Amino acid sequence: MKFQTLEEQIIFEKLSGKLPLRDDHALESEQHAAAQAMQVERSRVSAADAAAEQWRGQCFADVDGKIREIDANRICSADRPLGGGLKGLLKRVIRKMVRWYVRPVFEHQTEFNNAVTPAMGRMEEMHKHTAERLSQTTARLNAAEELTLRLEERQGRLVQENRDFRERLEELSGSRLRAAERSIEKLSGALHREEERLEQGLAAVSDRLDIVSGRVDAVSGHFDEQQSRMDALRAQITELEKSLSLCVSELAGVSESLRPLREKGLCTMEDDVSLTASQSGEDAIVDYVFRVLGVPPQERTYLDLGANHARELSNTWRFYRQGARGVLVEANPALIGELKFHRSGDVVLNCCVAAQSGGAVDFYVLSGDGLSTPDYAKAMAAIAENPALRVERVVQVERRTVNGILEQYFDKAPAFMNIDLEGDELEILRSVDWERWRPLVISVENIPYRAHLVVGEQERESVEYLKEQDYIEYAFTGINTLMLDKRQLGEVLK
């Protein structure tokens, strides 16, 4: 059982018999009797010690006096006069004889005195030492008596505190215990009501769960049905894309068959299926180069960096319609669905082309078409040029290099590489391994963004760099510069 206070716990243990009650009166009587006995014993011991000390002192005083009277080297002599005549002579003879007889006795007595005198001095020293130790013992006994008195006082205080505690305990045992019993009764009632309420709530929840479970089963069945329909639609779309690809291939063949008729003027350009989709006719110029150099439609592979839309303003849509296939790279995730739908034969990559691969980069999607960029400064510059633009959102896009993409998806260099990266063209061109990957035709956008027609502002850095890589400038459409590989042109340049 858990108690809120120490007093409640003590009350409970007292009432349950776990903590025995003490009789203060009996305790006081025992303490008083013990104190009296101790006092009587101390008086008796003190009187006996005093008598013994007095007797020892008297004995040592007598011995000390006797010792002081002893003269170990005193001379024995006669005090009586000898007289003269024969009587005097006789006395001298007798004295000589007595002296001869008595002297050994005196010498023996002198030796005894010489032995006893140091012993008695040693006994006196022992007496003094014993007296000092007795004095120290007496001091210790006095200190012990003082400590005993303090203990008795403390014991008296403890007895008084015990009495006060018993009185307080008796006061609390009635009121607090009854209050605790009432609280326990209230808590029991509240717990009982709470249990009933919880049981009712659990029953209601169980009923609702049954209803929800039924609805979930129904929705799951409907979802499975819709999923089956979606799978069927995907299969139909795949078949349609295959059919469309065959149609495009057939139309490309028809276009090639119509070429002699167009050259003789027997059909017009409106009858050709290869009308331009580029912004300034770049695809038509590249197609002309391919036809002159004899590159078949199926071999007009491409790598489109910054593909944007699948058909509109696309420099590679013309070659897809002719039957060629390639890789489309677009960083804006909002355009990936359109690219995959209309260019299902191509490889579509949602990534950002960079000089180094690995990790992700912030890509700023602008409201203007084809102006999104991973460069925040360029995004702000475009907005400053055209205040109608805005950053719609910022997304995280994977970074990949051109060399990595070529290595993964091409066995040899594509015939055409289109670069439209909103100002990052030169950095990307410098990252390409030109000794291994040499597209026949390269299209590079090299004009700054303006809200109006751009005239006379061609940026030449990327063009000059490609010239250093043995490329030759073929055409400038006002937006893009077309560069041809001099190594592949061979006899044409001669």
Contacts in CASP RR format, 6 or more apart in sequence:
PFRMAT RR
TARGET T0000
AUTHOR 0000-0000-0000
METHOD contacts of the structure
MODEL  1
MKFQTLEEQIIFEKLSGKLPLRDDHALESEQHAAAQAMQVERSRVSAADA
AAEQWRGQCFADVDGKIREIDANRICSADRPLGGGLKGLLKRVIRKMVRW
YVRPVFEHQTEFNNAVTPAMGRMEEMHKHTAERLSQTTARLNAAEELTLR
LEERQGRLVQENRDFRERLEELSGSRLRAAERSIEKLSGALHREEERLEQ
GLAAVSDRLDIVSGRVDAVSGHFDEQQSRMDALRAQITELEKSLSLCVSE
LAGVSESLRPLREKGLCTMEDDVSLTASQSGEDAIVDYVFRVLGVPPQER
TYLDLGANHARELSNTWRFYRQGARGVLVEANPALIGELKFHRSGDVVLN
CCVAAQSGGAVDFYVLSGDGLSTPDYAKAMAAIAENPALRVERVVQVERR
TVNGILEQYFDKAPAFMNIDLEGDELEILRSVDWERWRPLVISVENIPYR
AHLVVGEQERESVEYLKEQDYIEYAFTGINTLMLDKRQLGEVLK
1 12 0 8 1.000
3 9 0 8 1.000
3 12 0 8 1.000
7 169 0 8 1.000
7 172 0 8 1.000
7 176 0 8 1.000
8 176 0 8 1.000
8 180 0 8 1.000
10 19 0 8 1.000
10 169 0 8 1.000
11 169 0 8 1.000
11 172 0 8 1.000
11 173 0 8 1.000
11 176 0 8 1.000
11 177 0 8 1.000
13 19 0 8 1.000
14 21 0 8 1.000
14 169 0 8 1.000
14 173 0 8 1.000
15 173 0 8 1.000
15 177 0 8 1.000
21 166 0 8 1.000
22 162 0 8 1.000
24 159 0 8 1.000
24 162 0 8 1.000
24 163 0 8 1.000
24 166 0 8 1.000
27 159 0 8 1.000
28 159 0 8 1.000
31 152 0 8 1.000
31 155 0 8 1.000
31 156 0 8 1.000
31 159 0 8 1.000
35 152 0 8 1.000
38 148 0 8 1.000
42 145 0 8 1.000
49 134 0 8 1.000
49 138 0 8 1.000
53 134 0 8 1.000
56 127 0 8 1.000
56 130 0 8 1.000
57 127 0 8 1.000
60 123 0 8 1.000
60 124 0 8 1.000
60 127 0 8 1.000
63 120 0 8 1.000
63 123 0 8 1.000
63 124 0 8 1.000
64 120 0 8 1.000
64 124 0 8 1.000
66 120 0 8 1.000
67 117 0 8 1.000
67 120 0 8 1.000
67 121 0 8 1.000
67 124 0 8 1.000
70 113 0 8 1.000
70 116 0 8 1.000
70 117 0 8 1.000
72 110 0 8 1.000
72 113 0 8 1.000
72 114 0 8 1.000
72 117 0 8 1.000
73 110 0 8 1.000
76 102 0 8 1.000
76 106 0 8 1.000
78 95 0 8 1.000
82 88 0 8 1.000
82 91 0 8 1.000
82 92 0 8 1.000
82 95 0 8 1.000
83 91 0 8 1.000
238 344 0 8 1.000
241 344 0 8 1.000
241 345 0 8 1.000
245 323 0 8 1.000
245 344 0 8 1.000
245 345 0 8 1.000
248 320 0 8 1.000
248 321 0 8 1.000
248 322 0 8 1.000
248 323 0 8 1.000
249 323 0 8 1.000
251 273 0 8 1.000
251 321 0 8 1.000
252 273 0 8 1.000
252 274 0 8 1.000
252 297 0 8 1.000
252 321 0 8 1.000
252 322 0 8 1.000
252 323 0 8 1.000
253 297 0 8 1.000
254 273 0 8 1.000
255 272 0 8 1.000
255 273 0 8 1.000
255 274 0 8 1.000
255 322 0 8 1.000
256 297 0 8 1.000
258 267 0 8 1.000
258 271 0 8 1.000
258 272 0 8 1.000
261 267 0 8 1.000
262 268 0 8 1.000
262 269 0 8 1.000
262 272 0 8 1.000
269 275 0 8 1.000
273 321 0 8 1.000
274 284 0 8 1.000
274 287 0 8 1.000
274 318 0 8 1.000
274 321 0 8 1.000
274 322 0 8 1.000
276 282 0 8 1.000
276 283 0 8 1.000
276 284 0 8 1.000
276 318 0 8 1.000
277 283 0 8 1.000
277 311 0 8 1.000
277 312 0 8 1.000
277 313 0 8 1.000
277 314 0 8 1.000
277 315 0 8 1.000
277 317 0 8 1.000
277 318 0 8 1.000
278 284 0 8 1.000
278 313 0 8 1.000
278 314 0 8 1.000
278 315 0 8 1.000
278 318 0 8 1.000
279 313 0 8 1.000
279 477 0 8 1.000
279 479 0 8 1.000
279 480 0 8 1.000
280 477 0 8 1.000
280 478 0 8 1.000
280 479 0 8 1.000
280 480 0 8 1.000
281 477 0 8 1.000
282 315 0 8 1.000
282 443 0 8 1.000
282 477 0 8 1.000
282 479 0 8 1.000
282 480 0 8 1.000
282 482 0 8 1.000
283 314 0 8 1.000
283 315 0 8 1.000
283 316 0 8 1.000
283 317 0 8 1.000
283 318 0 8 1.000
283 319 0 8 1.000
284 318 0 8 1.000
285 474 0 8 1.000
285 475 0 8 1.000
285 477 0 8 1.000
285 482 0 8 1.000
286 315 0 8 1.000
286 319 0 8 1.000
286 416 0 8 1.000
286 441 0 8 1.000
286 443 0 8 1.000
286 482 0 8 1.000
287 318 0 8 1.000
287 319 0 8 1.000
289 440 0 8 1.000
289 441 0 8 1.000
289 474 0 8 1.000
289 482 0 8 1.000
289 484 0 8 1.000
290 300 0 8 1.000
290 415 0 8 1.000
290 441 0 8 1.000
293 440 0 8 1.000
293 489 0 8 1.000
293 492 0 8 1.000
295 415 0 8 1.000
295 440 0 8 1.000
297 319 0 8 1.000
297 322 0 8 1.000
297 323 0 8 1.000
297 324 0 8 1.000
298 323 0 8 1.000
298 324 0 8 1.000
299 324 0 8 1.000
299 415 0 8 1.000
300 319 0 8 1.000
300 322 0 8 1.000
300 324 0 8 1.000
300 415 0 8 1.000
300 416 0 8 1.000
301 324 0 8 1.000
301 325 0 8 1.000
301 326 0 8 1.000
301 410 0 8 1.000
301 414 0 8 1.000
301 415 0 8 1.000
301 416 0 8 1.000
302 316 0 8 1.000
302 319 0 8 1.000
302 324 0 8 1.000
302 326 0 8 1.000
302 327 0 8 1.000
302 414 0 8 1.000
302 415 0 8 1.000
302 416 0 8 1.000
302 417 0 8 1.000
302 418 0 8 1.000
303 326 0 8 1.000
303 327 0 8 1.000
303 329 0 8 1.000
303 402 0 8 1.000
303 405 0 8 1.000
303 406 0 8 1.000
303 410 0 8 1.000
303 414 0 8 1.000
303 416 0 8 1.000
303 417 0 8 1.000
303 418 0 8 1.000
303 439 0 8 1.000
304 314 0 8 1.000
304 315 0 8 1.000
304 316 0 8 1.000
304 326 0 8 1.000
304 327 0 8 1.000
304 328 0 8 1.000
304 329 0 8 1.000
304 418 0 8 1.000
305 329 0 8 1.000
305 353 0 8 1.000
305 402 0 8 1.000
305 417 0 8 1.000
305 418 0 8 1.000
305 419 0 8 1.000
305 420 0 8 1.000
305 421 0 8 1.000
305 428 0 8 1.000
306 328 0 8 1.000
306 329 0 8 1.000
306 330 0 8 1.000
306 331 0 8 1.000
306 353 0 8 1.000
306 418 0 8 1.000
306 419 0 8 1.000
306 420 0 8 1.000
306 421 0 8 1.000
307 314 0 8 1.000
307 316 0 8 1.000
307 328 0 8 1.000
307 329 0 8 1.000
307 330 0 8 1.000
307 335 0 8 1.000
307 339 0 8 1.000
307 348 0 8 1.000
308 314 0 8 1.000
308 330 0 8 1.000
308 332 0 8 1.000
308 335 0 8 1.000
308 369 0 8 1.000
308 370 0 8 1.000
308 420 0 8 1.000
309 335 0 8 1.000
309 338 0 8 1.000
309 339 0 8 1.000
309 369 0 8 1.000
310 317 0 8 1.000
310 338 0 8 1.000
310 339 0 8 1.000
310 341 0 8 1.000
310 342 0 8 1.000
310 343 0 8 1.000
311 317 0 8 1.000
311 342 0 8 1.000
313 369 0 8 1.000
315 418 0 8 1.000
315 420 0 8 1.000
315 443 0 8 1.000
315 480 0 8 1.000
316 326 0 8 1.000
316 328 0 8 1.000
316 416 0 8 1.000
316 418 0 8 1.000
319 416 0 8 1.000
320 326 0 8 1.000
320 343 0 8 1.000
320 345 0 8 1.000
320 346 0 8 1.000
324 415 0 8 1.000
325 345 0 8 1.000
325 346 0 8 1.000
326 346 0 8 1.000
326 347 0 8 1.000
326 409 0 8 1.000
326 414 0 8 1.000
327 346 0 8 1.000
327 347 0 8 1.000
327 349 0 8 1.000
327 405 0 8 1.000
327 409 0 8 1.000
327 410 0 8 1.000
327 414 0 8 1.000
328 339 0 8 1.000
328 343 0 8 1.000
328 346 0 8 1.000
328 347 0 8 1.000
328 348 0 8 1.000
328 349 0 8 1.000
329 349 0 8 1.000
329 351 0 8 1.000
329 353 0 8 1.000
329 400 0 8 1.000
329 405 0 8 1.000
330 336 0 8 1.000
330 339 0 8 1.000
330 348 0 8 1.000
330 349 0 8 1.000
330 350 0 8 1.000
331 350 0 8 1.000
331 351 0 8 1.000
331 352 0 8 1.000
331 353 0 8 1.000
331 363 0 8 1.000
331 372 0 8 1.000
331 374 0 8 1.000
331 397 0 8 1.000
332 363 0 8 1.000
332 365 0 8 1.000
332 372 0 8 1.000
333 350 0 8 1.000
333 395 0 8 1.000
333 397 0 8 1.000
334 365 0 8 1.000
336 348 0 8 1.000
336 350 0 8 1.000
337 348 0 8 1.000
339 346 0 8 1.000
339 348 0 8 1.000
340 348 0 8 1.000
347 409 0 8 1.000
349 400 0 8 1.000
349 405 0 8 1.000
350 397 0 8 1.000
350 398 0 8 1.000
351 397 0 8 1.000
351 398 0 8 1.000
351 399 0 8 1.000
351 400 0 8 1.000
352 361 0 8 1.000
352 363 0 8 1.000
352 374 0 8 1.000
352 397 0 8 1.000
352 398 0 8 1.000
352 399 0 8 1.000
352 400 0 8 1.000
353 399 0 8 1.000
353 400 0 8 1.000
353 401 0 8 1.000
353 402 0 8 1.000
353 405 0 8 1.000
353 421 0 8 1.000
353 424 0 8 1.000
353 428 0 8 1.000
354 361 0 8 1.000
354 374 0 8 1.000
354 399 0 8 1.000
354 400 0 8 1.000
354 401 0 8 1.000
354 428 0 8 1.000
355 401 0 8 1.000
355 427 0 8 1.000
355 428 0 8 1.000
355 430 0 8 1.000
355 431 0 8 1.000
356 399 0 8 1.000
356 401 0 8 1.000
356 431 0 8 1.000
357 399 0 8 1.000
357 400 0 8 1.000
357 401 0 8 1.000
357 404 0 8 1.000
358 398 0 8 1.000
358 399 0 8 1.000
358 400 0 8 1.000
359 398 0 8 1.000
359 399 0 8 1.000
360 396 0 8 1.000
360 397 0 8 1.000
360 398 0 8 1.000
360 399 0 8 1.000
361 374 0 8 1.000
361 396 0 8 1.000
361 397 0 8 1.000
361 399 0 8 1.000
362 374 0 8 1.000
362 376 0 8 1.000
362 394 0 8 1.000
362 395 0 8 1.000
362 396 0 8 1.000
363 372 0 8 1.000
363 373 0 8 1.000
363 374 0 8 1.000
363 394 0 8 1.000
363 395 0 8 1.000
363 396 0 8 1.000
363 397 0 8 1.000
364 372 0 8 1.000
364 373 0 8 1.000
364 374 0 8 1.000
364 375 0 8 1.000
364 376 0 8 1.000
364 379 0 8 1.000
364 391 0 8 1.000
364 394 0 8 1.000
365 372 0 8 1.000
365 391 0 8 1.000
365 392 0 8 1.000
365 393 0 8 1.000
365 394 0 8 1.000
365 395 0 8 1.000
366 372 0 8 1.000
366 373 0 8 1.000
366 379 0 8 1.000
366 382 0 8 1.000
366 383 0 8 1.000
366 389 0 8 1.000
366 390 0 8 1.000
366 391 0 8 1.000
366 392 0 8 1.000
367 388 0 8 1.000
367 389 0 8 1.000
367 390 0 8 1.000
367 391 0 8 1.000
367 392 0 8 1.000
368 389 0 8 1.000
370 420 0 8 1.000
370 422 0 8 1.000
371 379 0 8 1.000
371 382 0 8 1.000
371 389 0 8 1.000
371 422 0 8 1.000
371 449 0 8 1.000
372 379 0 8 1.000
372 422 0 8 1.000
373 379 0 8 1.000
373 382 0 8 1.000
373 421 0 8 1.000
373 422 0 8 1.000
373 423 0 8 1.000
373 424 0 8 1.000
374 397 0 8 1.000
374 424 0 8 1.000
375 422 0 8 1.000
375 423 0 8 1.000
375 424 0 8 1.000
378 422 0 8 1.000
378 423 0 8 1.000
379 391 0 8 1.000
381 449 0 8 1.000
382 389 0 8 1.000
382 449 0 8 1.000
383 389 0 8 1.000
383 390 0 8 1.000
383 391 0 8 1.000
385 449 0 8 1.000
385 450 0 8 1.000
385 451 0 8 1.000
386 449 0 8 1.000
386 451 0 8 1.000
401 431 0 8 1.000
402 428 0 8 1.000
402 431 0 8 1.000
402 432 0 8 1.000
402 437 0 8 1.000
403 431 0 8 1.000
403 432 0 8 1.000
403 433 0 8 1.000
403 437 0 8 1.000
406 413 0 8 1.000
406 414 0 8 1.000
406 437 0 8 1.000
410 437 0 8 1.000
413 436 0 8 1.000
413 437 0 8 1.000
413 438 0 8 1.000
413 439 0 8 1.000
413 440 0 8 1.000
414 439 0 8 1.000
415 439 0 8 1.000
415 440 0 8 1.000
415 441 0 8 1.000
416 439 0 8 1.000
416 440 0 8 1.000
416 441 0 8 1.000
416 442 0 8 1.000
416 443 0 8 1.000
417 439 0 8 1.000
417 441 0 8 1.000
417 442 0 8 1.000
417 443 0 8 1.000
418 442 0 8 1.000
418 443 0 8 1.000
419 425 0 8 1.000
419 428 0 8 1.000
419 429 0 8 1.000
419 442 0 8 1.000
419 443 0 8 1.000
419 444 0 8 1.000
419 445 0 8 1.000
420 443 0 8 1.000
420 445 0 8 1.000
420 480 0 8 1.000
421 428 0 8 1.000
421 445 0 8 1.000
422 449 0 8 1.000
423 445 0 8 1.000
425 444 0 8 1.000
425 445 0 8 1.000
425 446 0 8 1.000
425 462 0 8 1.000
426 461 0 8 1.000
426 462 0 8 1.000
426 465 0 8 1.000
429 444 0 8 1.000
429 462 0 8 1.000
429 465 0 8 1.000
429 466 0 8 1.000
430 465 0 8 1.000
434 469 0 8 1.000
434 470 0 8 1.000
438 485 0 8 1.000
438 487 0 8 1.000
438 488 0 8 1.000
439 485 0 8 1.000
440 484 0 8 1.000
440 485 0 8 1.000
440 488 0 8 1.000
441 474 0 8 1.000
441 482 0 8 1.000
441 483 0 8 1.000
441 484 0 8 1.000
441 485 0 8 1.000
442 466 0 8 1.000
442 471 0 8 1.000
442 482 0 8 1.000
442 483 0 8 1.000
442 485 0 8 1.000
443 480 0 8 1.000
443 481 0 8 1.000
443 482 0 8 1.000
443 483 0 8 1.000
444 462 0 8 1.000
444 463 0 8 1.000
444 466 0 8 1.000
444 480 0 8 1.000
444 481 0 8 1.000
444 483 0 8 1.000
445 479 0 8 1.000
445 480 0 8 1.000
446 458 0 8 1.000
446 459 0 8 1.000
446 460 0 8 1.000
446 461 0 8 1.000
446 462 0 8 1.000
446 463 0 8 1.000
446 480 0 8 1.000
446 481 0 8 1.000
447 454 0 8 1.000
447 457 0 8 1.000
447 458 0 8 1.000
447 459 0 8 1.000
447 478 0 8 1.000
447 479 0 8 1.000
448 454 0 8 1.000
448 457 0 8 1.000
448 459 0 8 1.000
450 457 0 8 1.000
454 478 0 8 1.000
454 479 0 8 1.000
458 476 0 8 1.000
458 478 0 8 1.000
458 481 0 8 1.000
462 481 0 8 1.000
463 473 0 8 1.000
463 481 0 8 1.000
463 483 0 8 1.000
466 483 0 8 1.000
467 473 0 8 1.000
467 483 0 8 1.000
470 485 0 8 1.000
470 486 0 8 1.000
470 487 0 8 1.000
471 483 0 8 1.000
471 484 0 8 1.000
471 485 0 8 1.000
471 486 0 8 1.000
472 483 0 8 1.000
472 484 0 8 1.000
472 486 0 8 1.000
472 489 0 8 1.000
472 493 0 8 1.000
473 481 0 8 1.000
473 482 0 8 1.000
473 483 0 8 1.000
474 482 0 8 1.000
474 483 0 8 1.000
474 484 0 8 1.000
475 481 0 8 1.000
475 482 0 8 1.000
476 482 0 8 1.000
486 493 0 8 1.000
END
